[in-house]
Amino acid sequence: MIFSLFDSRKPGDLGLGQVFRLYNRDVLKSDKLLPNYEELGAWDKGFSDHYNAKLKNLVDDFEQKRVTAATAARNKLLWLTPFFFIIPIIGINLTIWELNEHDESNGLGVIFAALSFGAIFWYIKRSILVYQNSIKEKIFPQILEFIGDFKFSTEVPSQVKKFEKSGLIPAFSVETNEDQITGKYKGVQLQLFETHLQKWKYRGKRSRLVTVFNGLIINLSMNKNFTGKTIIKQDRGSVTNWFGNKFSGLENIKLEDPKFEEIFEVYSTDQIEARYLLTVSFMERLLDLADIFDKAEIQLCFEDNHLLIIIPLRKPIFEPGPITEPENFIDDAQSLLKEMHLICQIVDILKLNMKLNL
C-alpha cells in the first residue's frame, strides 16, 4: 500500500529531472524577453495578433515569477541535499536492526527511505507547482479565448463512472482528475480532462494500487442522437478482437480504408450508421489525432447523443514549460491550439455527416 504512492504518476506530476536541473545556477538567469509568435499552419492562423494583444505583455511578469519560484526551489534543494546521503544510511541501519531483532525484514528501512524522499521532493516541488498552476489558471484561458468560449480549470471532480456505459473505461478503485476544458463549439458541448485511474491489487495480505489508465477523456455532446452504438478500438490482433466482438454483442464492421483498417477495429449495432459516421475525412482526422498524441491507442464510442474519445497519454499535455527555462507561452500555445484544432475538426466533420446522411 505504501509503495503505491510512488509506483505511478498522476497527471501533472513533475519529473525528478526538472528538480535536479536546479543544481545548475544558470537556470536562474533571465534576460528581458522580446518574443514574437510565428504562425505555423491553419490551426494557429491569426494567433500572432491575439498573442501580441493578450499574452506578450505578460511574459516579463511571469518570467520574474519563474525565477522567483526556481530560486525558492533551488534553495530548498541545496539545503536538503545532505539528506540524500543521510536517509539511505538510516534506512540500511533500520533494516539491519530489523534482521537482528526479528530474523526477517518487513521493509521498514525501505519504507522509511521512500517516505522521506517523497516528502523532500514534494516540499521542493511545491514552489514549482504554485508557479505552474498560475500559468494554467491565467495563461491557458487566454490561449483558449482565441478558439471560442472555453473555460479551463485545474480542479476537476470525480466523474469517470458516468462513462463506464461505453465499455471503454477499465475497472478502477481510485480516480484522480485535473486540467479540464469545457465549452461550446458550433453548438456542440465539449468537455475534456486528464484522469489517472488506479485499482487495488491484492497479493496475500499485501495490497497496492496499480495504474489501469492514465490519459485524456473527451466527451462531445451532439444535438442529435445516434441510433446505434459504434465502438472504434485499437487493433490488438484477431484473437483479442474476436473475444471483444463476442462479448460486446456488436458486429465487426469492415471499412475500405486499408490504413485505417490496419490500425483500428470497428464494432457497431448499426452498420449503416457506422459507415455514415466513419467517412474518409473523419478517419483521416482520427489518425492525425493519434499521431499528435505520440501515436496513442485512441478509442471511441458513439452512443445516444455523445461521442466519447479515450486517449492514453505517456505524459501530461496541459503542463507549462519547465521552470528551468525562460517562459514565453509560445510552446504552450502551439501545443494547445494544435490539439484543440483537431478536436474541433472532428466536430465539424460529424456535424456535416449528420446533416447530410442521418
Helices and strands as residue ranges (DSSP letters): H 4-7, H 16-20, G 21-23, G 25-28, G 42-44, H 47-54, G 56-58, H 59-80, H 83-102, H 108-138, H 140-144, E 150-155, G 160-166, E 174-185, E 188-203, E 206-221, E 230-234, H 238-248, E 251-253, H 258-263, E 264-268, H 271-277, H 280-292, E 299-303, E 306-312, H 330-357
